[in-house]
């Protein structure tokens, strides 16, 4: 047996199949024995730990019953009784926490930075959530949980420092922000973040981070930053040479690819095939992953691109295109790439840059890099033109695309992404070998600690996976339903829902009908107000904060104060994803909700509220850009860039009158501070051309920016 404690308690047999441990007290007993690392635990101690101050009558017999239940799951020989107490027999390397510590020790002992980074990454990948999630409130586990969490943070810091030496500062600057906010007093973590910010060209943010550390230490501990942090602060102020980015040759990898949160399931062979096509020496330099929404194209692309990172001396870069509107042209795509590659400052030196694609091609003409363009299906023509220009001008550039359809241009290699493999039979051993089942069980175990595939639920799980045709998004969405439904009830409800004729959609492939049926079913489970909020959220191109959600979703019938509670319920139903203080819709959910919004006839009203909120918000931030709150205002405007572009597109296309010019005037100083002059010029010209009814004073102000 193997045991997992770095997340919800988990048990796997020798072949890696999940083993279900029934009943909360039995899982708590197993957790207690694991906390003691195979050492003996006296019976009276176990009774106290499991039942605290309220032991049952005949507690010794009750404990023996729980031990017997655990033995039936693990094998009688695995839990032994000795004079000193009960003990769990543990071989070397069967507990993920032990494996984690061993990998960390190996990483620290290795001299090669790239190997150290990989070993640290392998160690952190073992974490599936907070340690001992099931028993986090139990006194017996708190000490071990705290110890493991401290070890994890130390490895995160080690990993960050190694990645800095490998030139991965851009990705680290983004990744470490949330961790620093969660652990504001950890100076080593803070220093790694400061270095990453500085090397990413964000000296002001690095200095501000130090000031935050100084304030937190003074308020919480009455202390000052340590000598190492203070020395780093002085070095940043002086821009000392030793802070510069290491030579790129130290590792052929610079990237902004996100670290995967979960293992890649059922795609090993596909990832290897895509990786083979990403060889810099390969004749084909354009690979497009195609497939329906929710099938896992982005996840596969990121995995393959990450594996190929060592091959590209100038980096592997993810450029997200979902936020660009359908009218976007190749220059809009080039602008996204320029921003991602950190070339805005260089582009800003051009006096009048009207051909962004051509400028980008010249800027990277001698670079060897891989660019991943994600979600291209709504921009097929523009992406095709951009791709042909870039590949013609940059001989060492390679492109990896994800799209629901191919570009259909010369030199393109198309790799269809199919749903996960389905179970053929219903016996547990056969079902467990299906990748669709593996994904569903993993997500179900995350939603319901202790869930495992067994003889009782194998047939129902098989049915669920087959009804959803192995589409990863669909499987992830319905797995959370096991919080309230058994697998059998879930399978029955899917059957009933999909059997209804109103679920079928003519003209779509069968698998898309199945995904739509799942979304139809989820929609029917919502209250009318939940549906209203969900369909109105879709107007945000790149997620939103709560204030924006309230402004856009509320109207005369739905008060703004009700929106936060409704969004919370949608998050619980896995239809809205929360990332920090932002709320986003999954890709397929957003496409579905856009149709629902159009059906209601309220699309124009919702868009008008969105444009109004973005304009007024930008105007407020514009005032703050001229005062002591400038850094915070810049951060907020950075986070809302995609939404502001969407609002401007809508204001230019359909009004309301006056808002397009108001919005570009509000953003003028922001564009200037960020050096986004090409974007500013194009936006100002579009607004002035489209918004002839704007106030004369506002039009004069916009024209002054172009003078």
N, C-alpha and C positions, 0 to 999 in steps of 0.2 A: 504494500500500500504506500501511496504518497499523500502528503498532507499539505494543504494550503491554508496559511493563517494571514497572509498579506492581502487582506480583503475579507469577504465573507468566508466562513469556514468551509473548506472543500476537501473531499477525499477522492482519490483516483486509484483504480486498480493497476495491476502491473502492465496492462496494455493501454493505459491512459484513459479508460472509460470512467465517467463520473460514478461515484458510489453514493447513494442517498443515505443520509443519517437522519432517521425520523425523530420527531418530537424535540422540543426546545431544550428540555432538561438533559436529554442524552447528548445533544450537541454541546451544551454547556459543560457536561462531564468530560467530553473529549477535549474541548478547549482547555479545561483545567489541567488535564494530564499533559497536553502539549505545552502549556505555559511552563510546566516543570521539566520540560526537555527530556522526558523518559525517566526522571527520578521518581522515587516512591512518594505518594501523597497519602497521609493517614486518613482513615475513614471519617473520623470526626471532623477533620479539616474540610474534606469534600462536602460533608453535610452542611457545615457552616457556610461554605462558599456557594453552594447551590440553592440553599433555602434561607440564607441569612438568619434573621432573628425569628423566623417562623417555620421551623422544621415540622414535617408531618409526623403524625403518630406512627410509631414503629419506623423511625427514620432509617435505622440500620437496614431493615428489610427492604425499605423503599430504595435505598441506595443500591443494594444488591440487585434489585430488579432492573434499575437503570444500567448497571454494569452488564447484566445478562443481555439486555437489548443491544448494547454497544458491541458485545462479543459476537452477537449474531450477525452484525454488519461487517465487522473487521476480521472476524475469525477468533475462536476461543483462545488461541495461543498468543494473540496480540495484546491482551489485557491480562496481566498476571497479578495475583495476590501474594504479597510477601509480608513478613512480620511488621515491616515498617509502613505498609500501606499498599495501595494499588499503583501499578506502574504500567505505562504504555511502552511496548518494545519498539524501539526506533533504530533502524539501520542508519548508516551514514548517508547523508544527502537525500533523505526522504521528506524533509520539511522544507518548504520554500524559503522560510526565514534563514535556515542554515545555509542553503544554497546562495541566498542573497549575500550573506556575510562572507562566504568563501570567494565569490566573484569580486567583491570589493577589495578583499585582501590581495587577490591576484592582480587586480588592476593597479593598486598602489605600488606593487612590487615591480611592475613592468616598466621598462624605460622608453618604449616607443609610444609617442602620444596617440597615434591613430589606434593602436591596439588597446591602450588604456581607455580611450573614449568608447570603443566598442564593448569592452568588458563592463564598464560602468553602465552603459546603455542596457546591456543584457541584464544586469542586476536590477535596475529600475523597472525593466519590463515585467519583472515577476510580481510587481505590485498591482493588484486588481482593485484596490480601494484601501480605506483605512484598515490597519491591522486589527484582527479579531473583531470585525464589525458586529458580529452577532452578539457578543458579550461585552461590548464597549462600556456598558454601565456597571458591570460587575467589579467589585473591589479586587477580586483575585487577579484580574487581567490588567488593571490600570498600570501597574509598574512595568509590566512587559510591553504594553502598548506604548508607553512613554519612551522606553528604551529603544524599541524598534523605530519609532518615529524620529528620534534623535539620530539614529544610524542612517535612516533614509535621507534626512536633510544634509548630513555630512557627505553622503555620496552625491547628492544633487550638487553640492558646492564643489566637490572634487571634479565632477563631470563638467560643470560649467567652466572651471579654470582650465581644464584640458582643452575644451572646445574653443576657448579663447585663444589658446596657442595655435589652434588649427585654423584660425581665421573665421570662425562661425559667429562673429559678434552681432551681425544683423539679426539672425534668428534668435540669439540669446537675449538681445535687447527687448524683443517682444515677449519671449517666453517667461523671462524672470520677473516681469512686472507684477503679475498676479501673486507669485510666491513671496516677493518682497513685501507686498501689501499685507499678506497673511502672516508674515513673520518679520515685522518691521525692526526688531531689535537685534537680528542676526547680522553682525557686522561683516562677516566673511561673504555671506550671500549678497549683502548690499554692495560690497566692494566689487564683486564679479559683475553685478548689474551696472555699476558706475563705469567700469572699464568697457563693457559692451556698448553702453550708450555713447561714451566718448569716441570709441572707434567707429561708431555708426554715424559720426558727424553731429551728435547731439550733446555738445559740451554743456549747454545750458541746462538740459535735463539731468545730466550727470551731477552738476553742481547743486541743482535743486534737490536731488536725491540725498546728497550729503546733509543738506540743511534739514530735511525731513528726519534723517537719522539723529542729528543733533537735538532736534526738538523732542522726538520720541524718548530718547534716553534721559533728557532732562525732566520730562513730565512723568515718566514711569519709574525711573530709578534714581533720579537726582544725580546722574553721571554725565560724563562727556565721552565723545567717540575716542576709541583707543588710538595709540600712536600710529598703527598701520593705516587705519582709515584716514586719520588726519594727514599723514604723509601723502596718501593718494590724492586727497583733496588739493593739497598744495601743488602736486605734480600736474593735475588737470588745469589748475589756474595758470600755471606757467607753460602749459602745453609741452611738457618735457618729451624728448625724443623716445625715451624707453616705453612710452605709452602707445606708440604707433603700432598699427596692425602688423603682425609677423608676415614675413614673406609668404606669398601664396604657395610656394613650392613645398612648404612644410606639410601640406596635405592638399591634394587636388580636389578640394571640396569647400565651396562656399555656397550657402543655400539658405532659403527662407522656408523650406519645407517644414510643415508642422510635425512634431513628434507624434507617432500613432498612439492613441489612447488604449487600443485593444489589439489583440493579435489578428493577423490576416488569416482568415479561415476559408479553406476551400479554393484558394487561388495560387498555391505554390507553383503549379505547372504553368499557369497563365503568366505569373510574374516572371518566371524564368524565360518564357518565350518573348515577352515584351523587353526584358533586359537584354536579350540577345540582339534584338533589333535596335537597341540604343547604343551599340558599339560605335564610337567615333569613326572607326574605319569602315563602317557599313556603307554601301552605296546609297541606300535609301535614308534620307535625313528627315523624313516626315512620317510619323506614326500616329494614327488616329484610332483611339479606342471608342467604339460605337456600342450603343445599347440603350434600352429604354430607361426612363428616369427611375432611380432607386435601385438599379441593378448592381451598383458598386464600381462604376467606372473611375470615379475620383480616387477612391481608396486604393484601387489597383494601380492607378497611374502614380500616385504618391509613393507607394511601396517600390515600384520598379524604378522610378526616378531616384529615390533615396539610395537604392542599391547601385545605381549607375554614377553616383556622385563622385566617386574616386576617379572616374575616367575623364572628367571635364575640368581642366585647370582653371577656368574662369567661372565655374559655378553651375549650379542647378537651381532654377528659379521658377516659383509658382506664381502665375498671373491669373487672378480670378476675374472672369468676364461676365458673371451672372448679373452684376449690378449695372452693366451697360444696356441702354435701351436699344430696341430693334433698329432705330434710324442711325445708329452709330456707324462711323466710317473707319477706314484703316488708320487714319490719324488718331482717332479715339483709342484704338487698340494700342497703337504705338505709344501714346501718352501713358497708358497703364504700364507698359513694359519699361518705359523710361523711369517712371516713379519707382517701380519695383527694383530696378538695377541701381537706384541711387544716383541717377544722372541729371536730376532736376537742376542742380546748381550749374552744371556745365551747359545745359540747354538754355538756362537763363541768360547766359552771356551773348547769345545770338540776338542781334538787334530786331529782326523781324522773321520769325521762324514759322513759315506757313506749311512746310512739307515735313511733318514730324517723322514720317516713315523713312524718308531719305536721310534725314539727320541721324536717326537711330542706326540705320545701316552703316553710315560712315563712322559713327562712334564705336561700333563693336566689330568693325570690319576684320580686325585681326584677332578676335577673341574665339576661344573654344568653349562654348557654353551650350547648355540644354535648357530650353524654355518650355515649361508646361503651361499651356493655355487651357484653362478649365471652363467647361460649360459654354461651348461654342455654337450650339444648335440654333440660337436665335440670331446669329450674326454670320451665317455661312458665307455669304458673298464677300463681306468685308474681311473676314478671317482669311478667306482664300486669296484675296488680293494682297493682304499683309504678308501672308506666308510666302507667296511667290516672290515678293520683293525682298524679303529678308534672306531667304535661302539662296537667291540669285546673287546677292551682294556680299554675303558672309559665308565663305566656303566651309568654315569649321563649326557653324551653328547647326544644331539639331532641334527639332520641334516635336513635342509630344502633346497631342490634343485629346480632349474628351468631348464627345458630342453625341447627340441622338442620331445624327446622320453624318456621312462622310463628306469631305470637301469635294471629292471627285475631280482632283487636279492631277496632272502628271507627277509621278514620283511618290505619290502617297501610298503608304502601306496601311491597310485597314485591318484592325484586330477586333473582331466582334467580342463583346463581353456577355457571356450567357449567365442566366441565373445559376444558383448553386445546385449541386447534384441532389436529386430527390431520393428518398428511401424506396426500395423496391418491395420489401416485405414489411411485416409488422413485429417480428420478434426483436427484442431489445438489442441483441448483438449486431444484427444486420442493420437495423435502423440507426444505431450509433455511428456507423461508418459513413453515413450521409453527411455531407458538409452543410446542407440546409439544416439538418437536425442539430449538428454541432453548434452552429450559430444560434439557433433558437434556444437550445439548452443553456448556452453560456449567458445569453441576455436574460433568460428566465431566472437563472440562478442569481444574477445581479439584482433583479427586481424582487425575488422571493428567496432570501437566504435559505439554503438547505435543499432547494429544488434539484432533483436529479432524474435522469431517465431510468425507468425501471419497468418491470413486466406489467405493472398496473396502468402506466400511462403511455407506453410505447406506441400503441395503436393510435391513440388520440393525437399524440405529438406528430406521428407520421401523417395523419389526416390533415392537421393544420398546415404542415409544410407543403403538402401536395396541393391543398386548396389555394395556397399563396404562391404556388409555382416556384418556390425557392428564391423569391425576390428578397434580397437582404433588407431593404427598407421596410417592406411589409412585415417580415419576420420580426424586426426590431420593434415596430409599432405595436404589434399584437402581443409580444412577450410580456409587456407590462400589465396586460389584462389578467395575468395569472395572480395578481394581488387580490382579485375579487372572484375569479372564476377558476374552476378546476380545468385541467387540460380537456377532459371530456365535454364540459360545458362550453368551453371555447370552441372546440371542433364543431359541436352541434350548432352554435350560433353562427359560425361561418357558413355552414351548410345551409341553414335557413335563409340567411341574408343573401347568399349568392344564388340561391334557387329562385329568388323573386325576379320577375321579368324586368322591373324598373331599374335594376342594377346594371343590366347589360347595355353597352354602348356600341352602336353599329360603327363600322369603319376602323375600329382599333384592333390590333393584334390580340390574340387570346390572352397573352400574359398581361398586357396592359389593361384588358378588361378585368382581370383578376385583381390587379393593384387598384384599379378604380373602384371595384366592388368593395375592397377592404376600406378604402377611404369613404365610400358611400356609407358603409356600415358605421364607421367611426363618427361620421357626421350625424347620422340618425340618433346616436347616443347622446348628443349634446343638447343642452337647453337652447331655446331660441336666442337668448342673450349671448350665450357662448358662441353660437354660430355667427351672430352679428359681429362680435369682436374678432373672431378668427378670420372671417372673409375680409374685414376692413384692414387688418394688419398687413395684408398682402401688398398694399400700396407702398410700403417701405421696401426699398430695393436692397438694403443691407442691414436688416434688423433695426431695432429702435430702443430707446430708453423709455421708461414708464411715462414720463411727461408727454412724449410724442404720441405714445399709444393712447393716452387719455384724450389728447387734443384731436386726434384723428378718428377714434372710435366712438366718442361720445357725441350725442345729439339731443334733440328735445325729448326723445323717448328713453334714452339710455344715459343716466347721469354719469359724469366723469368719475365720481367717487366709487362707482361700482366696478370700473374697469380693472383696477389692480386685482381684485378678488377673482374676477372672471379669467384673467390671464393666468393667475396662479392655478386655477383648475385646468386650464388648457395645458400648462406645463406638466401637471400631474398626469394628464392623459397622453403625454408624449407627442402632442401635436404642435407644441411650441417649445423651442429649445432655449434655455437660459444660459448665457455665457457672461459671467460677471454681472454687470448692471444692464446688459442688453438682452433683447428677446428676438429670436429669429424663427422663421418657418423653414422646415426642411424643403428641399427642392420640389419634390413631387407634391407635397402638401400645398406649397405656394401655388403651383400650377393649377391644382384642383380648386383652391380658394379663389383664384382669379376668375375661373369660370362661374363660380357661385356668386361672386360680386357682380359680374356682368349680368347675371340672370335677374338680380334684384332691381336693376335700373338705378342704383344709387352710386354708380361708379364715378360720375362727374362730381357729385357732391363730396364724396370721400376724397377724391383727388384735390378738389379745391381746398378742403380743410388741411390736407397734407402740405400743399403749396403755401398756404397761409401760415401754418405753424413753422415750416422751414424758413420762410422769409423773416418772420418776427424773431425767431430764435437767432438767425444769423445777424440780424440788426442788433440784438442785445449783445451778442458776442463781439460784434464789431466795436462797440463802445468799450468793452473790456480790453480789447487789443491795445488800446491807447493808455492803459494804466497798469497798476501793479499786478493785476490778474492776467497779464498777457499770456504767460506760459499755460495756465489752466485753460484759457480761452482757445489757444492754439490746439491743445490736446482735444478739446471737445469738438472743434471744427474738423480736426483730422479724423476723428471717429465717425463724423457724419458726412464725410466727403462724398460718398456714393449716393446717399440720400439727397444731399444738396444738388448734385448733378441731375438726379432724377426729377427733383422739384423744378429745377430750371428748365429741363426738357418739357415738362408738363406745362409750365407757365408760358413757354414760347409757343407750344403747339395749340393750347386751348384756353389760356388765361388761368384765373381771372385777370382782367385788365389791370395793368400797372404793376403787377407783382414781379414780372420778369426783370424789369429795370430796377425795382427796389432790391431784388435779390442780388443782382450783380454789383450794385452799389455797396451792399452790405458786405460782399465778399472781396471787394477790391483790395482792401488793406491786407487781408489774409493771403490773397494770391501774391501780393507784393512781398510780404514777409517770408513766404515759403518759396519764392523764386519761380512761381508757376506762371510765367508771363505768356507762353503760348496759349495755355488754357484760358487765361484772363482775356486775351485779345479776342479769341474766338467766341467766348461767352458774351462779352460786351457787344460785339457786332451782332450776334444772333438776337440778343435781347432788344437792341435798338431797332433792328429790322422788323421784328415781330410785334413789338409792343408800342405801336404808334400812339395809343391812347394814354400812355403814362404821363404823369404830371410834367410840365415843361422843365421845372427845376430839377426833377430827377433825371430827365433825359440829358440836360446840360451837364450834370454831375457825372453821368456815365460817359458822355463824350469826352469829358476832361481826362478820364483815365486813358483814353486812346490817343490823346494829343501828344 
